[in-house]
């Protein structure tokens, strides 16, 4: 689980080209983590 989140974050960071893109990618990663946490409950 943690491996997939890390892989997602790294791929998102490598894909973004601007600060705005970084913010969107970081937001997506946060949403993924939140969804996984809700599933685990």
DSSP file (Angstrom, degrees, kcal/mol; ACC not computed):
  #  RESIDUE AA STRUCTURE BP1 BP2  ACC     N-H-->O    O-->H-N    N-H-->O    O-->H-N    TCO  KAPPA ALPHA  PHI   PSI    X-CA   Y-CA   Z-CA
    1    1 A X     >        0   0    0      0, 0.0     4,-1.9     0, 0.0     5,-0.2   0.000 360.0 360.0 360.0 -54.3    0.0    0.0    0.0
    2    2 A X  H  >  +     0   0    0      1,-0.2     4,-2.4     2,-0.2     5,-0.2   0.861 360.0  57.4 -62.0 -35.1    2.6    2.5    1.1
    3    3 A X  H  > S+     0   0    0      1,-0.2     4,-2.6     2,-0.2    -1,-0.2   0.910 105.9  48.9 -61.1 -43.8    4.7    1.5   -2.0
    4    4 A X  H  > S+     0   0    0      2,-0.2     4,-2.4     1,-0.2    -1,-0.2   0.885 110.8  49.5 -66.6 -39.1    1.9    2.4   -4.4
    5    5 A X  H  X S+     0   0    0     -4,-1.9     4,-2.6     2,-0.2    -1,-0.2   0.928 112.6  47.9 -64.5 -44.4    1.3    5.8   -2.7
    6    6 A X  H  X S+     0   0    0     -4,-2.4     4,-2.6     1,-0.2    -2,-0.2   0.921 111.9  49.6 -61.7 -44.4    5.0    6.6   -2.9
    7    7 A X  H  X S+     0   0    0     -4,-2.6     4,-2.3     1,-0.2    -1,-0.2   0.904 111.2  49.6 -61.2 -42.0    5.2    5.5   -6.5
    8    8 A X  H  X S+     0   0    0     -4,-2.4     4,-2.5     2,-0.2    -2,-0.2   0.928 111.5  48.2 -62.4 -46.3    2.2    7.7   -7.3
    9    9 A X  H  X S+     0   0    0     -4,-2.6     4,-2.6     1,-0.2    -2,-0.2   0.919 112.4  48.7 -62.8 -44.4    3.7   10.7   -5.6
   10   10 A X  H  X S+     0   0    0     -4,-2.6     4,-2.0     1,-0.2    -1,-0.2   0.905 112.9  46.9 -63.7 -41.3    7.0   10.3   -7.4
   11   11 A X  H  X S+     0   0    0     -4,-2.3     4,-1.2    -5,-0.2    -1,-0.2   0.883 112.5  50.5 -68.9 -36.3    5.4    9.9  -10.8
   12   12 A X  H  X S+     0   0    0     -4,-2.5     4,-1.3    -5,-0.2    -2,-0.2   0.908 110.8  49.0 -66.1 -41.4    3.2   12.9  -10.1
   13   13 A X  H  < S+     0   0    0     -4,-2.6    -2,-0.2     1,-0.2    -1,-0.2   0.874 110.6  50.0 -66.6 -36.5    6.1   15.0   -9.1
   14   14 A X  H  < S+     0   0    0     -4,-2.0    -1,-0.2     1,-0.2    -2,-0.2   0.756 110.2  52.2 -73.5 -22.1    8.1   14.0  -12.2
   15   15 A X  H  < S+     0   0    0     -4,-1.2    -1,-0.2    -3,-0.2    -2,-0.2   0.754  89.8  89.1 -85.5 -25.4    5.2   14.9  -14.4
   16   16 A X     <  -     0   0    0     -4,-1.3     3,-0.1     1,-0.1     6,-0.0  -0.486  47.0-178.3 -80.5 146.2    4.5   18.4  -13.2
   17   17 A X        +     0   0    0     -2,-0.2     2,-0.3     1,-0.0    -1,-0.1   0.554  62.7  39.8-117.3 -15.2    6.3   21.3  -14.8
   18   18 A X  S  > S-     0   0    0      1,-0.1     4,-2.4     0, 0.0     5,-0.1  -0.832  84.1-106.6-131.6 169.1    5.2   24.3  -12.9
   19   19 A X  H  > S+     0   0    0     -2,-0.3     4,-2.2     2,-0.2     5,-0.1   0.891 122.6  52.3 -62.1 -39.1    4.4   25.3   -9.3
   20   20 A X  H  > S+     0   0    0      1,-0.2     4,-2.1     2,-0.2    -1,-0.2   0.919 109.3  49.1 -63.0 -43.1    0.7   25.2  -10.2
   21   21 A X  H  > S+     0   0    0      1,-0.2     4,-2.6     2,-0.2    -2,-0.2   0.886 108.7  53.6 -62.5 -39.2    1.1   21.7  -11.6
   22   22 A X  H  X S+     0   0    0     -4,-2.4     4,-2.7     1,-0.2    -1,-0.2   0.906 107.3  51.5 -61.8 -41.8    2.9   20.7   -8.5
   23   23 A X  H  X S+     0   0    0     -4,-2.2     4,-2.1     2,-0.2    -2,-0.2   0.906 111.1  47.1 -62.5 -41.9    0.0   22.0   -6.4
   24   24 A X  H  X S+     0   0    0     -4,-2.1     4,-2.4     2,-0.2    -2,-0.2   0.925 113.4  48.3 -65.1 -43.8   -2.5   20.0   -8.4
   25   25 A X  H  X S+     0   0    0     -4,-2.6     4,-2.3     1,-0.2    -2,-0.2   0.908 111.8  49.3 -63.7 -41.6   -0.4   16.8   -8.3
   26   26 A X  H  X S+     0   0    0     -4,-2.7     4,-2.2     1,-0.2    -1,-0.2   0.883 110.2  51.7 -65.2 -38.0    0.1   17.2   -4.5
   27   27 A X  H  X S+     0   0    0     -4,-2.1     4,-2.3     2,-0.2    -2,-0.2   0.907 109.1  50.0 -64.4 -42.4   -3.7   17.7   -4.1
   28   28 A X  H  X S+     0   0    0     -4,-2.4     4,-2.3     2,-0.2    -2,-0.2   0.909 110.1  50.6 -61.9 -42.1   -4.3   14.5   -6.1
   29   29 A X  H  X S+     0   0    0     -4,-2.3     4,-2.2     1,-0.2    -2,-0.2   0.911 109.9  50.4 -63.1 -41.5   -1.9   12.6   -3.9
   30   30 A X  H  X S+     0   0    0     -4,-2.2     4,-2.3     1,-0.2    -1,-0.2   0.894 109.4  50.8 -62.8 -40.4   -3.6   13.9   -0.8
   31   31 A X  H  X S+     0   0    0     -4,-2.3     4,-2.4     2,-0.2    -1,-0.2   0.901 109.2  51.0 -64.3 -40.4   -7.0   12.8   -2.1
   32   32 A X  H  X S+     0   0    0     -4,-2.3     4,-2.3     2,-0.2    -2,-0.2   0.915 110.8  48.5 -62.5 -43.2   -5.6    9.3   -2.9
   33   33 A X  H  X S+     0   0    0     -4,-2.2     4,-2.2     1,-0.2    -2,-0.2   0.909 111.4  50.4 -64.0 -42.1   -4.2    9.0    0.6
   34   34 A X  H  X S+     0   0    0     -4,-2.3     4,-2.1     1,-0.2    -2,-0.2   0.915 110.4  49.3 -62.5 -43.6   -7.5   10.2    2.1
   35   35 A X  H  X S+     0   0    0     -4,-2.4     4,-2.0     1,-0.2    -2,-0.2   0.910 111.4  48.8 -63.3 -42.4   -9.5    7.6    0.1
   36   36 A X  H  X S+     0   0    0     -4,-2.3     4,-1.7     1,-0.2    -1,-0.2   0.878 109.9  52.2 -65.2 -37.1   -7.2    4.8    1.1
   37   37 A X  H  X S+     0   0    0     -4,-2.2     4,-0.9     1,-0.2    -1,-0.2   0.895 109.1  49.8 -66.0 -39.6   -7.5    5.8    4.7
   38   38 A X  H  < S+     0   0    0     -4,-2.1     3,-0.5     1,-0.2    -2,-0.2   0.881 109.6  51.4 -66.4 -37.2  -11.3    5.8    4.5
   39   39 A X  H  < S+     0   0    0     -4,-2.0    -1,-0.2     1,-0.2    -2,-0.2   0.862 106.8  54.9 -65.1 -35.2  -11.3    2.3    2.9
   40   40 A X  H  <        0   0    0     -4,-1.7    -1,-0.2     1,-0.3    -2,-0.2   0.708 360.0 360.0 -73.7 -20.2   -9.0    1.0    5.7
   41   41 A X     <        0   0    0     -4,-0.9    -1,-0.3    -3,-0.5    -2,-0.1   0.504 360.0 360.0 -73.3 360.0  -11.4    2.1    8.4
